[in-house]
Amino acid sequence: MDSNKPKLGIVLSTVTDSSLEEMIELGGLAEEKGFHSVYVNEGRGDAIGCATAIGLKTKRIIVGTNIANIYFRHPFLTAQSARTAAELTNGRFVLGLGMSHRELLKRLGIEMGIARECLANHTAVVLDTLSGKGDSNGPLSPQKSRYRIPVYVAGNTVESAAIAGATGDGLMPYLTPRSHLPTLLKATENASISRPLSPNCIMSIPTFISDDEEAARSAAKYNLAFFAQLPNYRRQWRRAGFKHVMDQIKHLYDDQAHRRDVAAVVTDALVEEVCIFGPTEQCCKQIE
């Protein structure tokens, strides 16, 4: 993560039906097999809590969030939870922060506001709290974290990538087309010029492994059709040159189409830009 050589990890999902016990088991297996890290995303579950649980049952592997939703926690609590996770794992915790999706938050009664401002402010307060800054005279005055906790910022736009460079330790994109990634990394790098930081990137890539390549490709299309319900992802795919496909998908979802029908219009080109799929050997080549 801090060298030029990429390191391979896995991301576990709280949106699936996997139990915490299964996540802990998979985290242990990832450590046993030599993976560098295991992250947990935040959907129906607590990403920081799950990552901490995995960390308690492992000894070497890096654990973290990919990503933790800033709207679910006050930044003071985000920082203290991360500090606890780092202490319980002897400094193996990485915090990834992101701003989720307006439609999903609205269903929970959460007003998103100006999302990028909220993301930048949340990240800044978390970092200040971890460094011991804050109300030095109050009863809630934060203690400086014993460990330096890397804080990554999710970003699929140039503006969000700039927040990652200006405030965090690097960028944490998701579902970003390969051809668009250099643009985001450049924005991260440009925003960090005033700080002694060499921006890193933790990129989670949907992966579909099968000896049947077409079956793997089909599964990837079905997966992308799910995320295409969310405007944030459609917008980044539009920017990467998939405007016509996104127009089709939006029209289908506006007409209450089934996800299978949406998957049918997801192009091979989009899958190849966003996902890894096919037999194991082919997936390894795609990672390279």
C-alpha positions in Angstrom: 0.0 0.0 0.0 2.9 2.4 0.7 5.2 1.1 -1.9 5.1 1.1 -5.7 4.2 -2.6 -5.9 0.5 -3.2 -5.7 -0.8 -5.5 -2.9 -3.8 -7.8 -3.2 -6.7 -7.8 -0.7 -10.3 -8.8 -0.6 -13.5 -6.9 0.2 -16.4 -8.5 2.1 -19.9 -7.2 1.8 -22.5 -6.4 4.5 -25.1 -6.2 1.7 -25.0 -10.0 1.2 -26.5 -12.6 3.5 -23.1 -13.5 5.0 -23.0 -13.7 8.7 -20.3 -12.1 10.9 -19.0 -15.5 11.6 -18.5 -16.2 7.9 -16.8 -12.9 7.4 -14.4 -13.7 10.3 -13.7 -17.1 8.7 -13.0 -15.5 5.3 -10.7 -13.0 6.9 -8.7 -15.7 8.6 -8.6 -17.7 5.3 -7.3 -14.5 3.5 -4.6 -14.2 6.0 -3.7 -17.8 5.7 -3.4 -17.5 1.9 -1.1 -14.5 2.1 -3.5 -11.7 1.1 -2.3 -8.2 2.2 -5.7 -6.9 3.5 -9.3 -7.5 4.0 -11.9 -4.7 3.9 -15.6 -4.6 4.7 -18.1 -2.4 2.9 -21.0 -0.8 4.7 -24.5 -1.6 3.6 -26.8 -3.4 6.0 -24.0 -3.8 8.6 -21.4 -1.9 10.6 -18.2 -1.9 8.6 -15.9 -0.7 11.4 -17.4 -3.3 13.8 -17.0 -6.1 11.3 -13.5 -5.1 10.4 -12.5 -5.0 14.1 -14.0 -8.4 14.7 -11.9 -9.8 11.8 -8.9 -8.1 13.2 -9.3 -9.7 16.6 -9.3 -13.1 15.0 -6.2 -12.5 12.8 -2.6 -11.6 13.5 -1.0 -10.0 10.5 -3.5 -9.0 7.8 -4.5 -5.4 7.4 -8.2 -4.8 8.1 -10.4 -1.8 7.2 -13.5 -0.3 5.7 -14.3 0.1 2.1 -16.2 2.2 2.8 -17.7 3.5 6.0 -20.7 5.8 5.5 -20.0 9.3 6.9 -23.7 9.9 7.4 -24.1 7.0 9.8 -21.8 8.5 12.4 -20.7 11.8 13.9 -17.0 12.3 13.0 -16.0 12.2 16.6 -17.5 8.7 16.9 -15.9 7.7 13.5 -12.5 8.7 14.9 -13.0 7.0 18.3 -14.2 3.8 16.6 -11.3 3.8 14.3 -8.9 4.4 17.2 -10.4 1.5 19.1 -10.1 -0.7 16.0 -6.4 0.3 15.6 -5.7 -0.5 19.3 -7.4 -3.8 19.2 -5.5 -4.8 16.0 -2.1 -3.4 17.0 -2.2 -0.7 14.3 -3.5 -2.9 11.4 -6.6 -0.8 10.8 -7.3 1.4 7.7 -10.3 3.7 7.6 -12.1 4.3 4.3 -14.7 7.0 4.2 -17.4 7.8 1.7 -20.7 9.7 1.2 -23.0 6.9 0.0 -26.0 7.8 -2.2 -28.7 10.4 -1.8 -31.6 8.0 -2.6 -30.5 5.4 -0.1 -30.0 7.9 2.6 -33.4 9.5 2.0 -35.0 6.2 2.7 -33.5 6.3 6.2 -34.6 9.8 6.8 -31.1 11.2 6.3 -30.6 14.5 4.5 -27.4 14.4 2.5 -26.9 18.2 2.1 -23.9 19.3 0.1 -22.3 15.9 0.0 -18.7 16.9 -1.0 -18.6 19.5 1.7 -19.8 17.0 4.3 -17.2 14.5 3.1 -14.4 17.0 3.4 -15.5 18.3 6.8 -16.1 14.8 8.2 -12.6 13.6 7.1 -10.9 16.7 8.5 -12.6 16.4 11.9 -11.7 12.6 12.0 -8.1 13.4 11.3 -8.0 16.2 13.9 -9.6 14.0 16.5 -7.2 11.2 15.8 -4.3 13.6 16.2 -5.6 14.8 19.6 -6.9 18.2 18.4 -10.2 19.6 19.6 -11.6 21.0 22.8 -8.5 20.7 25.0 -10.4 21.8 28.1 -13.6 19.8 27.7 -14.6 16.4 29.1 -14.6 15.0 25.6 -11.2 16.2 24.7 -9.8 13.5 22.4 -6.6 11.7 23.1 -4.1 11.3 20.3 -4.3 7.8 18.7 -1.4 5.5 19.7 -1.3 4.4 16.0 -1.3 6.4 12.8 -4.5 5.4 11.1 -4.5 5.8 7.3 -7.7 7.5 6.1 -8.8 7.0 2.5 -11.5 8.9 0.8 -13.9 7.3 -1.7 -14.2 9.2 -4.9 -15.6 8.6 -8.4 -15.4 12.2 -9.5 -12.5 14.7 -9.9 -13.9 16.8 -7.1 -14.1 13.9 -4.7 -10.7 12.7 -5.7 -9.4 16.2 -4.9 -10.8 15.8 -1.4 -8.9 12.5 -1.0 -5.7 14.3 -1.9 -6.3 17.4 0.1 -7.4 15.8 3.3 -6.8 12.0 3.3 -4.0 9.5 2.6 -5.3 8.5 -0.8 -8.2 7.6 -3.0 -10.6 4.7 -2.6 -12.6 4.5 -5.9 -15.3 1.9 -6.7 -16.6 0.7 -10.0 -14.4 3.2 -11.8 -13.7 2.3 -15.4 -10.0 1.5 -15.9 -9.6 4.3 -18.5 -11.0 6.9 -16.1 -8.8 6.0 -13.2 -5.7 8.0 -14.2 -7.9 11.2 -14.3 -9.0 10.6 -10.7 -5.4 9.8 -9.5 -4.1 12.9 -11.2 -6.8 15.0 -9.3 -5.8 13.3 -6.1 -2.1 14.0 -6.7 -2.7 17.7 -7.7 -4.7 18.4 -4.6 -1.9 17.0 -2.3 1.0 19.1 -3.7 1.1 21.3 -0.6 1.5 18.3 1.7 4.3 15.7 2.0 2.0 13.0 0.6 2.4 10.6 -2.2 -1.2 9.6 -2.8 -2.1 5.9 -2.8 -5.1 4.2 -4.2 -7.1 1.3 -2.7 -9.3 0.2 -5.6 -12.0 -2.5 -5.1 -12.8 -4.4 -8.3 -15.8 -6.7 -8.7 -14.4 -10.1 -9.6 -16.3 -13.1 -11.0 -14.3 -16.3 -11.2 -15.5 -19.2 -13.3 -14.0 -21.7 -15.8 -16.9 -20.7 -17.9 -15.9 -17.2 -19.2 -19.4 -16.4 -20.5 -21.0 -17.4 -17.2 -18.6 -15.1 -15.4 -19.3 -12.2 -17.9 -23.0 -12.7 -17.4 -22.7 -12.5 -13.7 -20.6 -9.3 -14.0 -23.3 -7.8 -16.2 -26.0 -8.7 -13.6 -23.9 -7.2 -10.9 -23.4 -3.9 -12.8 -27.1 -3.8 -13.5 -27.7 -3.7 -9.8 -25.4 -0.7 -9.2 -26.7 1.0 -12.3 -29.8 1.8 -10.3 -27.8 4.5 -8.5 -27.2 7.8 -10.3 -23.7 8.2 -8.9 -22.5 5.2 -10.8 -24.3 6.0 -14.0 -22.8 9.4 -14.0 -19.2 8.1 -13.7 -19.9 5.6 -16.5 -21.2 8.4 -18.6 -18.1 10.4 -18.1 -16.0 7.3 -19.2 -17.8 7.2 -22.5 -20.8 5.0 -21.8 -23.5 7.6 -22.2 -25.7 5.7 -24.7 -25.8 2.6 -22.5 -26.6 4.7 -19.4 -29.5 6.4 -21.2 -30.9 3.0 -22.0 -30.5 1.7 -18.5 -32.1 4.8 -16.9 -35.0 4.5 -19.3 -35.5 0.8 -18.4 -35.4 1.5 -14.7 -37.8 4.4 -15.1 -40.2 1.9 -16.7 -39.7 -0.5 -13.8 -37.8 -3.0 -15.8 -36.5 -6.2 -14.2 -32.8 -6.3 -13.4 -32.3 -9.1 -15.9 -33.6 -6.8 -18.7 -31.1 -4.1 -17.6 -28.3 -6.6 -17.5 -29.0 -7.5 -21.1 -28.0 -4.0 -22.3 -24.8 -3.8 -20.2 -22.1 -4.0 -22.8 -19.0 -6.2 -22.9 -16.9 -3.0 -23.1 -18.3 -1.7 -19.8 -17.7 -5.1 -18.1 -14.1 -5.2 -19.4 -13.5 -1.6 -18.1 -14.9 -2.2 -14.6 -14.7 -5.9 -13.7 -12.4 -8.9 -13.6 -14.0 -12.1 -14.8 -13.3 -15.6 -16.2 -11.0 -18.5 -15.3 -8.5 -18.0 -12.5 -5.5 -17.5 -14.8 -7.4 -14.9 -16.9 -8.4 -13.0 -13.7 -4.8 -12.9 -12.6 -3.7 -11.4 -16.0 -6.5 -8.9 -15.8 -5.3 -7.8 -12.3 -1.9 -7.3 -13.7 
